[in-house]
Amino acid sequence: MEPLRSSDPARIADHRLLGRLGAGGMGVVYLARTPSGALVALKVLLAEYAEEPGFKERFRREVEVARRVDNPWVVPLADADADAEAPWLATAFVPGPSLGEAVAAYGPLTERGLRLLGARLAEALGEVHRAGLVHRDLKPGNVLIAHDGPRLIDFGIARAPEDRTLTATGMVVGTPGYLSPEQAEGRGGDGIGPASDVFSLGCVLAFAATGRAPFGSGAVDALLYRAVHDPADLDGVPAGLLDVLGRCLEKDPARRPDAGELVRELAADDAPQDGEAADWLPDPVTRLIAERSTAALALPDIEHTLAPSDAPVDPGPAEPDTRETSGAPEPQDARPAGRRRFLLLAGGAVALAAGGGGAWWAVTRDDDAGGAGPAAASSRRPVHTIALHGDLSGPHSETGRAQERGLRLAVAEFNARGDAPFTVKVRAVDDGGDPVAAARLAAELTEDPAVLAVVGPTTDATAQTALAKYDAGLLPVVAVSPGGIVLVLQGFRSFLLGRLPDSVLSIYVSNYLRGKARSRKVGVVLDRPAGNYAAQLATSLSNELHNVQQPSVPEVVSAMRRDFGSAVDTVLSAGADSVFFAGLPDRGALIAATLRERAFQGARVSGPALLDGQFLTQAQEAAEGWVMVAPVIDATIKPEAKKFAAAYRERFKEAPPRYAAEAYDVTGMLLKALSGLPAKSRTRENLLAAVRAGKYQGITKTFAFDKTGMMVIDGTGGFLWRVEQGDFVYGGPAPITV
């Protein structure tokens, strides 16, 4: 990013400009903050071109197309004004490099990476084509790279095949070297259809596989001629992709596969599925994304970028205070030194790890008021709906059902109150752990005006696809189990992360290892199949250990390896006397077994993912003694939660599982805030503002949020668990100091 120039405005509309991302002959792209604090890429058409009907019409078309295309692999439109004196549009900011930049700097992708890239770009193109449009300018520079997959950008020349308003027969529009033969020949109208985008996708994938364009370089005329007459240069393309790329690059559009066929074919075999995108990028690209994400988090917020003329006016009487605290706030200089240091370290961990988210079915379960009895049935009270969005039947159903029950208990207790100002109805939806279903259900909940807030989703992958839908309707959504900092970084206005991010948990891990475990050198094992989760934990822990000059031995395990012997031998031979594993339960069992085979007696520590019955089942005796740092309590032991635990047992005939108390807490927080609003002010927007401005003391921890939607880091929220006699045993708060 370049600094703003003296000729640049300080803001455009309500967006505060922070720097220049790029510039061309017709406009400038700025990095900007929205009024809510989200980062966006804001494109402005220069005034001299805004007066020309052709350029302004093209810009208006880009806005219209961006509004019509809704797909996880297309950068979403945040706001736009095509009729302004200087027309502008703002899209979500993606801190990663373009595909062109990544390949040029770090080389081609692996076949696994190519399959993910191709399948997700084909999925994006399929959405464009279903909208009746053709992108017409797919090239490496119009593909941005994120940890979980690509993002398609720039719809400036997209149009319907039959639309002839912006081009004419004989005019070549697009980027030579990535144009289809029909584009290179200047065919107009119906001659440029979806198959043209498929050809361009074949060119992009060939570039990503080899590092060079399939029709070479040189003069424009030569490039156009080769696209029409010469075979593509596919030397160096992995053998498993030669056939599909060859068919994409057929000269005859009728012989090319459509986008749907490409999704099915490229997603076959061992390609990453759904929300899984582990190990698809070269390590240097992953680090580059992390660095740029870190820089994005370090940018000033709205308060620090206000110009004098932007000073806020007196807003008048404040909304009713819905804050609930256990005492007066502690002055900053009165905090213990260890706590002050923790806050500083945690801030660094958040920034560093910011870069580091088959058939499906779903059901919706509604009830009148959570089975709350007479109070719930009262017809004299207004009725408001709180929704639970979770995985209630898929791989994470244990967590999803726990959250549903925690929510229902909170609602039942609220409805049973004689002074309750309204009755609460529960609506529960099940995405089965599928990101596609999650997006669809989020859209349905958003369209239901009775729903004022949502608790969920259950996983990072489902949250990644759902949050944009909720944000579109400004529907408050509070999640207690997803932990990726990227969910906060994307700037969703209505999202609140009701737990510490995974990256902050590494501070507790460091304190535990250096303190109670008395480790002198830590082996940090990053398991690539765990994707962003592993990267955030391992990267932030390594950084923390480096900052305190604690020796560590980093080791990365490829997704293609199931034998952890080499990785374990590497860290142990380097003198590691403790091991931290950043990975998931199934492979956690493998490294646990390997460490047991080596008779390793040092501390073995991991993050919240290993707090799963699968780890115990598969690791058996090898799980004994492992310690997990997680953002979740045992409600049967924590004194503040014992009343909740008793009520849960009475209602559901079992002890409360993990994440039930956390869902109970955030539901109580939402209901407390909603109760504090006047009857006519109980809207989504006002509820969101009340929760953001307030502070709520729950049974698990204190809930307060900063302007990004992340919990305020106050030294609480991390907890220790240990495997003892084949079960997880709660160990109380994790240490904030050594």
C-alpha positions in Angstrom: 0.0 0.0 0.0 1.2 3.5 -0.8 0.6 6.6 1.3 -2.2 9.0 0.3 -1.0 11.9 -1.9 -1.7 15.5 -1.2 -4.3 15.5 -4.0 -6.2 12.6 -2.5 -9.4 13.3 -0.5 -9.5 12.4 3.2 -12.7 10.5 2.7 -15.2 9.5 0.1 -18.8 9.4 1.2 -18.6 8.1 4.7 -15.4 6.1 4.1 -12.1 7.3 5.6 -9.2 6.7 3.2 -6.1 5.1 4.6 -3.8 4.6 1.6 -3.6 3.7 -2.1 -3.8 0.1 -3.2 -3.3 0.8 -6.9 -4.0 3.3 -9.7 -4.6 3.2 -13.4 -5.4 5.6 -16.2 -9.1 5.8 -15.4 -9.2 5.5 -11.6 -7.7 4.8 -8.2 -8.2 2.0 -5.7 -7.9 3.1 -2.0 -7.8 1.1 1.2 -10.6 2.6 3.3 -12.6 2.1 6.5 -16.4 2.1 6.5 -18.3 4.0 9.2 -18.5 0.7 11.2 -14.7 0.3 11.0 -14.5 -2.5 8.3 -11.7 -2.4 5.8 -12.7 -2.1 2.2 -11.1 -1.6 -1.2 -12.7 1.5 -2.6 -12.4 2.1 -6.4 -13.0 5.6 -7.7 -13.5 6.6 -11.3 -11.6 9.8 -12.1 -13.8 12.8 -12.6 -12.7 13.4 -16.2 -13.9 9.9 -17.2 -17.0 10.1 -15.1 -18.3 12.7 -17.6 -18.0 10.3 -20.5 -21.1 8.2 -20.8 -19.2 5.0 -21.9 -16.9 4.9 -18.9 -19.7 5.8 -16.5 -21.9 3.1 -18.0 -19.1 0.5 -17.6 -18.7 1.5 -14.0 -22.4 1.3 -13.3 -22.4 -2.1 -14.9 -19.6 -3.3 -12.6 -21.8 -2.2 -9.6 -24.9 -4.0 -10.9 -23.0 -7.2 -11.6 -21.3 -7.2 -8.2 -24.8 -6.9 -6.6 -26.1 -9.8 -8.7 -23.3 -12.3 -8.0 -23.3 -13.9 -4.5 -20.6 -16.5 -4.0 -18.0 -17.2 -1.3 -15.2 -17.1 -3.9 -16.3 -13.7 -5.3 -15.3 -10.6 -3.4 -18.6 -9.1 -2.1 -19.7 -5.6 -2.8 -19.9 -3.5 0.4 -21.3 -0.2 -0.9 -21.4 1.9 -4.1 -22.6 5.1 -5.7 -22.4 4.9 -9.5 -24.2 8.3 -9.8 -21.8 10.3 -7.7 -19.7 13.1 -9.3 -16.8 10.7 -9.0 -18.5 7.3 -9.1 -17.1 4.8 -6.6 -17.6 1.2 -5.3 -16.3 -0.5 -2.2 -15.7 -4.2 -1.9 -14.5 -6.3 1.0 -10.7 -6.0 1.5 -8.7 -9.1 0.8 -5.2 -8.7 2.3 -3.6 -11.5 0.2 -1.7 -11.1 -3.1 -3.1 -11.6 -6.6 -2.5 -15.0 -8.2 -0.1 -13.3 -10.6 2.0 -11.8 -7.8 2.0 -15.0 -5.8 3.2 -17.3 -8.6 5.7 -14.8 -9.9 7.3 -14.4 -6.5 7.0 -18.0 -5.1 6.5 -20.3 -8.1 3.7 -22.6 -9.3 1.1 -24.3 -7.2 1.0 -28.0 -6.5 -1.7 -30.2 -8.1 -3.6 -30.1 -4.9 -3.5 -26.3 -4.9 -4.4 -26.1 -8.6 -7.5 -28.3 -8.0 -8.7 -26.1 -5.2 -8.0 -23.0 -7.2 -9.7 -24.3 -10.3 -12.8 -25.8 -8.5 -13.5 -22.6 -6.6 -13.0 -20.2 -9.5 -15.2 -22.5 -11.5 -17.8 -22.3 -8.8 -17.6 -18.5 -8.8 -17.9 -18.4 -12.6 -20.9 -20.7 -12.4 -22.6 -18.1 -10.2 -21.7 -15.4 -12.7 -23.1 -17.5 -15.6 -26.3 -18.4 -13.7 -26.8 -14.6 -13.3 -26.9 -14.5 -17.1 -23.5 -12.8 -17.3 -20.0 -13.5 -18.7 -16.9 -12.1 -16.8 -14.8 -11.7 -19.9 -11.6 -10.7 -18.1 -10.4 -13.6 -16.0 -6.7 -13.4 -15.5 -4.1 -13.9 -12.7 -4.4 -10.2 -11.7 -8.1 -10.5 -11.1 -7.8 -13.4 -8.7 -6.9 -12.6 -5.1 -5.5 -15.2 -2.8 -6.7 -15.9 0.7 -6.0 -18.8 3.1 -9.2 -20.6 2.3 -9.2 -20.1 -1.4 -9.3 -17.6 -4.3 -11.5 -14.5 -4.7 -12.6 -13.3 -8.1 -12.7 -9.6 -8.6 -13.3 -6.9 -11.3 -16.6 -7.1 -13.2 -15.9 -3.9 -15.1 -16.5 -5.5 -18.6 -18.8 -8.3 -17.5 -22.1 -8.4 -19.4 -24.8 -10.7 -20.8 -23.9 -12.5 -24.0 -26.6 -10.8 -26.0 -25.8 -7.3 -24.7 -24.0 -5.2 -27.4 -24.1 -1.8 -25.7 -20.5 -1.6 -24.7 -18.8 -3.4 -27.5 -19.1 -4.0 -31.2 -18.1 -6.7 -33.6 -14.4 -6.4 -34.3 -13.5 -4.8 -31.0 -11.3 -6.9 -28.7 -12.1 -6.5 -25.0 -10.1 -8.2 -22.2 -6.5 -9.1 -21.5 -4.4 -10.6 -24.4 -2.8 -13.8 -23.3 -5.9 -14.9 -21.4 -8.6 -14.2 -24.0 -10.6 -16.9 -25.7 -10.3 -17.4 -29.5 -13.8 -15.8 -29.9 -12.7 -12.8 -27.9 -9.4 -12.6 -29.8 -11.3 -12.5 -33.1 -13.5 -9.7 -31.9 -16.7 -11.5 -32.1 -19.6 -9.5 -30.7 -22.9 -10.3 -29.0 -23.8 -13.9 -28.7 -20.4 -15.0 -29.8 -19.0 -14.4 -26.3 -20.7 -16.8 -23.9 -19.8 -18.7 -20.7 -17.5 -21.0 -22.6 -15.2 -18.0 -23.1 -14.7 -17.7 -19.4 -13.9 -21.4 -19.2 -11.1 -20.9 -21.8 -9.7 -18.0 -19.7 -9.9 -20.2 -16.6 -7.8 -22.8 -18.5 -5.2 -20.1 -19.2 -5.2 -19.0 -15.6 -4.7 -22.6 -14.3 -2.0 -23.2 -16.9 -0.2 -20.1 -15.6 -0.6 -21.2 -12.0 0.8 -24.6 -12.9 3.8 -23.5 -14.8 4.5 -19.8 -14.0 3.9 -18.7 -17.6 1.0 -17.8 -19.8 0.0 -20.7 -22.2 0.2 -18.6 -25.3 3.5 -16.9 -24.4 4.3 -13.2 -24.3 5.1 -10.5 -26.8 3.2 -8.2 -29.1 -0.6 -8.1 -28.7 -1.2 -9.2 -32.3 1.0 -12.2 -31.8 -0.9 -13.2 -28.6 -4.3 -12.8 -30.3 -3.1 -14.9 -33.3 -1.8 -17.7 -31.0 -5.0 -17.8 -29.0 -6.9 -18.5 -32.3 -4.5 -20.8 -34.1 -1.8 -22.3 -31.9 -2.1 -25.0 -29.3 -1.6 -24.0 -25.7 1.8 -24.6 -24.1 1.0 -27.0 -21.3 4.5 -28.3 -20.7 5.0 -28.7 -16.9 1.2 -29.0 -16.1 0.7 -32.0 -13.7 -0.3 -35.1 -15.6 -3.5 -35.4 -13.6 -4.7 -32.0 -15.0 -3.6 -32.2 -18.6 -6.9 -33.6 -19.9 -9.2 -31.1 -18.1 -7.0 -28.1 -19.1 -6.8 -29.3 -22.6 -10.6 -29.4 -22.9 -10.9 -26.0 -21.3 -8.5 -24.7 -24.0 -10.4 -26.2 -27.0 -10.7 -23.7 -29.8 -14.3 -24.7 -30.4 -16.5 -23.3 -27.5 -18.9 -26.1 -27.8 -16.2 -28.7 -26.9 -15.3 -27.0 -23.6 -16.8 -28.2 -20.3 -19.1 -25.9 -18.4 -18.3 -24.4 -15.0 -20.4 -27.1 -13.2 -18.5 -29.9 -14.9 -15.2 -28.3 -13.9 -16.2 -28.1 -10.2 -17.1 -31.8 -10.2 -14.0 -32.8 -12.0 -11.4 -30.6 -10.2 -12.9 -31.4 -6.8 -12.4 -35.1 -7.3 -9.7 -37.3 -5.8 -7.7 -35.7 -3.0 -8.7 -32.1 -3.7 -9.7 -30.1 -0.5 -13.5 -30.2 0.0 -16.0 -27.7 1.2 -14.4 -25.5 3.9 -11.1 -27.4 4.0 -8.3 -25.6 2.3 -5.2 -26.9 4.1 -1.8 -27.1 2.4 -3.0 -25.6 -0.9 -0.5 -22.7 -0.9 3.3 -22.6 -0.7 4.5 -21.7 2.8 5.9 -18.3 1.7 2.5 -17.2 0.3 0.8 -18.2 3.5 3.3 -16.1 5.4 2.8 -13.2 3.0 -1.0 -13.3 3.7 -0.3 -13.4 7.4 2.1 -10.3 7.1 -0.5 -8.3 5.1 -3.2 -9.3 7.5 -1.1 -8.2 10.4 -0.5 -4.8 8.7 -4.2 -4.5 8.1 -5.0 -5.0 11.8 -2.4 -2.4 12.7 -4.0 0.3 10.7 -5.7 3.1 12.6 -9.3 2.9 13.4 -12.0 5.5 12.7 -11.2 7.5 15.8 -7.5 7.8 14.9 -8.2 8.9 11.3 -10.9 11.5 11.9 -10.1 14.9 10.4 -11.0 18.0 12.4 -14.0 18.6 10.2 -15.2 15.1 11.0 -15.5 15.6 14.7 -18.7 13.9 15.8 -21.7 16.0 16.8 -23.5 15.6 20.0 -25.7 12.6 19.5 -28.2 13.7 22.1 -29.6 11.5 24.9 -27.9 8.1 25.0 -29.7 4.8 24.6 -30.6 3.1 27.9 -27.5 1.6 29.5 -27.7 -2.2 29.3 -24.3 -2.8 30.9 -24.0 -5.2 33.8 -20.8 -5.2 35.7 -19.5 -6.7 39.0 -17.9 -3.5 40.1 -16.3 -0.3 39.0 -13.8 -0.5 36.2 -10.2 -0.9 37.3 -7.9 2.0 36.3 -5.3 0.8 33.7 -2.4 1.7 35.9 -3.8 -0.3 38.8 -3.6 -3.6 36.9 -1.0 -6.0 38.1 2.2 -5.9 36.0 1.6 -9.5 34.8 -1.9 -8.6 33.5 -0.7 -5.5 31.7 1.9 -7.6 30.0 -0.6 -10.2 29.1 -2.8 -7.5 27.3 0.2 -6.3 25.3 1.2 -9.8 24.3 -2.4 -10.7 23.4 -2.7 -7.7 21.1 0.4 -8.8 19.3 -0.9 -12.4 19.0 -4.1 -11.1 17.4 -2.2 -9.1 14.9 0.3 -11.8 13.9 -2.1 -14.6 13.5 -4.7 -12.6 11.6 -3.8 -14.2 8.3 -2.9 -17.5 9.8 -12.0 -20.2 6.6 -21.0 -34.1 -0.5 -24.8 -34.1 -0.2 -26.2 -31.8 2.5 -29.4 -31.5 4.4 -30.7 -29.1 6.9 -33.8 -28.9 9.1 -35.4 -26.0 10.9 -36.9 -26.5 14.4 -39.2 -23.9 15.8 -41.1 -23.8 19.0 -43.4 -21.3 20.6 -41.1 -20.2 23.4 -38.5 -22.9 24.3 -41.1 -24.8 26.3 -41.1 -22.1 29.0 -44.5 -22.7 30.4 -47.2 -20.1 31.3 -45.0 -17.0 31.0 -44.0 -18.0 27.5 -47.6 -18.5 26.5 -48.7 -15.1 27.6 -50.5 -13.3 24.8 -50.2 -10.0 26.6 -46.5 -9.7 25.9 -44.8 -8.9 22.5 -42.9 -11.9 21.0 -39.3 -11.8 19.7 -37.3 -14.6 18.2 -33.7 -15.6 19.0 -32.3 -18.2 16.6 -29.7 -20.9 17.1 -27.7 -21.7 14.0 -25.6 -24.8 14.5 -24.4 -28.2 13.4 -27.1 -30.3 15.0 -26.6 -33.5 12.9 -23.1 -33.4 11.4 -19.5 -33.9 12.6 -19.7 -31.2 15.2 -23.3 -31.9 16.4 -22.2 -32.5 20.0 -21.1 -28.9 20.2 -24.0 -27.6 18.2 -26.6 -29.4 20.3 -24.9 -28.3 23.5 -25.3 -24.7 22.3 -28.9 -25.2 21.4 -29.7 -26.5 24.8 -27.8 -23.8 26.6 -29.8 -21.2 24.5 -33.1 -22.9 25.3 -32.4 -23.0 29.0 -31.6 -19.2 29.0 -34.8 -18.5 27.1 -36.9 -20.7 29.4 -35.6 -19.0 32.5 -36.3 -15.6 30.9 -39.8 -16.4 29.9 -40.6 -17.8 33.3 -39.8 -14.4 34.9 -42.9 -12.6 36.0 -41.4 -9.2 35.0 -40.2 -10.3 31.5 -41.1 -7.4 29.2 -41.6 -9.8 26.2 -41.8 -13.4 25.4 -38.9 -15.1 23.5 -39.4 -17.7 20.8 -36.6 -20.0 19.7 -35.9 -20.9 16.2 -33.2 -23.5 15.7 -31.7 -24.4 12.2 -29.3 -27.2 11.4 -26.6 -26.8 8.7 -25.2 -30.3 9.3 -21.7 -28.7 9.3 -22.0 -27.9 5.6 -20.9 -24.4 4.6 -23.3 -24.2 1.6 -26.3 -25.1 3.8 -25.0 -22.6 6.4 -25.2 -19.7 3.9 -28.7 -20.7 2.7 -30.0 -20.9 6.3 -28.4 -17.6 7.3 -30.2 -16.0 4.4 -33.5 -17.5 5.5 -33.0 -16.3 9.1 -32.0 -12.8 7.9 -35.2 -12.6 5.8 -37.3 -13.5 8.8 -38.2 -10.1 10.4 -39.1 -11.8 13.7 -35.5 -13.0 14.3 -33.7 -10.3 16.2 -30.4 -12.2 17.0 -28.6 -15.4 16.3 -26.3 -17.6 18.4 -23.9 -19.6 16.2 -22.7 -20.9 13.8 -20.7 -23.9 15.2 -17.6 -24.0 13.1 -15.2 -21.6 11.3 -16.1 -23.0 7.9 -19.9 -22.5 8.3 -19.4 -19.1 9.9 -17.2 -18.0 6.9 -20.1 -18.6 4.5 -22.9 -17.4 6.7 -21.7 -14.1 8.2 -22.0 -12.2 4.9 -25.7 -13.1 4.8 -26.3 -12.0 8.3 -24.3 -8.8 7.7 -26.5 -7.9 4.8 -29.5 -7.7 7.1 -27.5 -6.3 10.1 -28.7 -9.3 12.1 -26.7 -9.6 15.3 -24.9 -13.0 15.4 -22.8 -14.1 18.4 -20.5 -17.2 18.0 -19.0 -19.0 20.9 -17.1 -21.9 19.2 -15.4 -20.7 16.0 -12.0 -19.2 16.8 -10.5 -17.9 13.6 -9.3 -14.3 13.8 -10.0 -13.9 10.1 -13.8 -13.9 10.9 -13.2 -10.6 12.8 -10.7 -9.2 10.3 -13.2 -9.3 7.5 -15.2 -6.5 9.2 -18.7 -7.9 9.4 -20.8 -5.3 11.1 -23.2 -7.6 12.9 -20.7 -10.3 14.0 -19.5 -10.7 17.6 -17.0 -13.3 18.5 -18.0 -14.5 22.0 -14.7 -16.2 22.8 -11.0 -15.4 22.6 -9.5 -16.1 19.1 -7.2 -19.1 18.7 -4.3 -16.8 18.2 -4.7 -15.3 21.7 -4.8 -18.7 23.4 -1.2 -19.1 22.5 -0.3 -16.6 25.2 -1.7 -19.0 27.8 0.1 -21.9 26.2 3.4 -20.0 26.4 2.8 -19.1 30.1 1.9 -22.7 30.9 4.9 -24.2 29.2 7.4 -21.8 30.6 5.8 -21.7 34.0 4.2 -24.9 35.3 5.8 -27.2 32.8 9.2 -25.6 33.3 10.1 -26.2 29.6 13.5 -25.0 28.4 12.9 -25.7 24.7 9.5 -26.1 23.0 8.9 -28.2 19.9 6.1 -26.6 17.9 4.5 -29.0 15.5 2.2 -27.4 12.9 0.0 -30.0 11.1 -0.9 -28.6 7.7 -4.3 -30.5 7.3 -5.6 -28.3 10.2 -5.3 -25.2 7.9 -5.8 -21.8 9.4 -6.5 -23.1 12.9 -3.0 -24.7 13.0 -1.3 -21.8 11.4 -2.8 -19.3 13.8 -1.9 -21.3 16.9 1.6 -22.3 15.8 2.6 -18.9 14.4 1.4 -16.9 17.3 3.0 -19.3 19.8 6.3 -19.2 18.0 6.2 -15.4 17.9 5.5 -15.3 21.7 8.3 -17.7 22.5 10.7 -15.6 20.3 9.6 -12.4 22.1 10.6 -13.8 25.5 13.7 -15.4 24.1 12.5 -19.0 24.8 14.1 -21.5 22.4 11.8 -23.4 20.2 12.0 -26.0 17.4 9.4 -25.5 14.7 8.3 -28.4 12.5 5.7 -28.6 9.8 4.0 -31.8 8.9 2.6 -32.2 5.4 -1.0 -33.3 4.7 0.4 -36.2 2.7 2.1 -37.7 5.7 0.5 -39.8 8.4 3.7 -40.9 10.1 4.8 -38.4 12.7 8.0 -40.3 13.5 10.2 -38.0 11.5 8.7 -34.8 12.9 8.9 -36.1 16.5 12.5 -37.3 16.0 13.4 -33.9 14.6 12.1 -31.8 17.5 13.4 -34.3 20.1 16.9 -34.5 18.6 17.0 -30.7 18.7 16.6 -30.8 22.4 12.9 -30.0 22.9 11.7 -31.0 26.3 8.0 -30.2 25.6 5.8 -30.4 22.5 3.0 -28.2 21.3 0.7 -29.7 18.6 -1.3 -27.4 16.4 -3.7 -29.8 14.7 -6.9 -31.8 14.8 -8.0 -34.8 17.0 -7.5 -37.6 14.5 -3.9 -36.7 13.7 -3.4 -35.6 17.3 -3.9 -39.2 18.2 -1.1 -40.1 15.8 1.5 -37.8 17.3 0.4 -38.8 20.8 1.1 -42.4 20.0 4.5 -41.6 18.4 5.5 -39.6 21.5 4.5 -42.5 23.7 6.5 -44.9 21.6 9.5 -42.6 22.1 8.9 -42.7 25.9 8.7 -38.9 25.9 8.0 -37.6 29.4 7.8 -33.9 28.8 4.7 -31.7 28.6 2.4 -32.3 25.6 0.1 -29.4 24.9 -2.5 -28.5 22.3 -5.4 -26.2 21.6 -9.1 -26.5 21.8 -9.5 -28.8 18.8 -8.1 -31.8 20.8 -10.7 -31.3 23.4 -12.8 -33.8 21.5 -13.8 -37.4 22.3 -12.3 -38.5 19.0 -8.8 -37.8 20.5 -9.5 -39.9 23.5 -10.9 -42.8 21.5 -8.1 -43.0 18.9 -5.2 -42.1 21.2 -6.2 -44.4 24.0 -3.4 -44.6 26.7 -1.3 -42.2 24.6 -3.7 -39.4 25.4 -3.0 -39.6 29.1 -1.4 -36.4 30.5 -2.0 -34.2 27.5 -3.0 -30.6 28.3 -5.4 -28.5 26.3 -5.8 -24.7 26.4 -9.4 -23.9 25.4 -11.9 -21.0 25.7 -14.5 -23.2 27.4 -15.3 -24.2 31.0 -16.7 -27.2 32.8 -19.9 -25.9 34.3 -20.1 -28.7 36.8 -17.0 -27.4 38.5 -16.8 -23.7 38.1 -18.5 -22.2 41.2 -20.2 -19.4 39.3 -21.9 -22.0 37.0 -23.2 -24.5 39.5 -26.7 -23.0 39.5 -26.8 -23.3 35.7 -25.4 -26.8 35.9 -28.2 -27.9 38.3 -30.9 -26.4 36.1 -29.4 -28.0 33.0 -29.4 -31.4 34.7 -33.0 -31.0 35.8 -34.1 -30.0 32.3 -32.1 -32.3 30.1 -31.3 -35.2 32.5 -27.5 -34.9 31.9 -24.6 -32.8 32.9 -24.0 -29.8 30.8 -21.5 -30.5 28.0 -18.8 -28.1 26.8 -20.1 -24.9 25.1 -23.6 -25.2 26.7 -22.7 -22.6 29.4 -21.1 -20.3 26.8 -24.3 -20.3 24.7 -26.4 -19.8 27.8 -24.2 -16.8 28.6 -24.4 -15.0 25.3 -28.2 -15.7 25.1 -28.5 -14.0 28.5 -26.4 -11.2 27.3 -28.7 -10.6 24.2 -31.9 -10.8 26.3 -30.5 -8.4 28.9 -29.6 -5.9 26.2 -33.0 -6.3 24.5 -34.8 -5.9 27.8 -33.1 -2.5 28.3 -34.5 -1.1 25.0 -37.9 0.6 24.9 -40.5 -1.5 23.2 -40.5 0.5 20.0 -36.7 0.4 19.8 -36.3 -3.4 19.9 -34.7 -3.7 16.5 -31.7 -5.6 15.2 -29.7 -2.4 14.8 -30.5 -1.1 18.3 -29.8 -4.5 19.9 -26.5 -4.7 18.2 -25.5 -1.2 19.4 -26.6 -2.0 22.9 -24.5 -5.2 23.1 -21.5 -3.5 21.5 -21.7 -0.7 24.0 -22.3 -2.8 27.1 -20.5 -5.2 29.4 -22.1 -8.4 30.6 -20.9 -10.6 33.5 -21.7 -14.1 32.6 -21.1 -17.4 34.5 -18.2 -18.3 32.2 -16.5 -14.9 31.9 -17.1 -11.2 31.2 -18.4 -10.3 27.8 -17.4 -6.9 26.2 -16.5 -6.2 22.6 -14.3 -3.8 20.7 -15.3 -2.2 17.5 -14.2 -5.1 15.3 -16.6 -7.4 17.2 -13.8 -9.2 19.0 -14.0 -9.7 22.8 -12.1 -7.2 24.8 -8.9 -8.9 26.0 -8.8 -8.6 29.8 -6.7 -11.7 30.8 -9.7 -14.0 31.2 -11.3 -16.5 28.8 -8.6 -19.2 28.6 -8.9 -22.4 30.5 -6.8 -25.5 31.1 -8.0 -29.1 30.5 -6.0 -32.3 31.1 -6.5 -35.9 30.1 -6.6 -38.1 33.3 -7.7 -41.7 33.4 -9.1 -41.5 29.9 -11.3 -38.4 30.4 -10.9 -34.6 30.1 -10.6 -33.0 33.5 -11.1 -29.2 33.9 -8.2 -27.4 35.4 -9.6 -23.9 35.9 -8.3 -20.6 34.4 -5.1 -20.8 32.3 -2.2 -18.7 33.6 -1.8 -15.1 32.5 1.7 -14.9 33.8 4.6 -17.4 34.2 
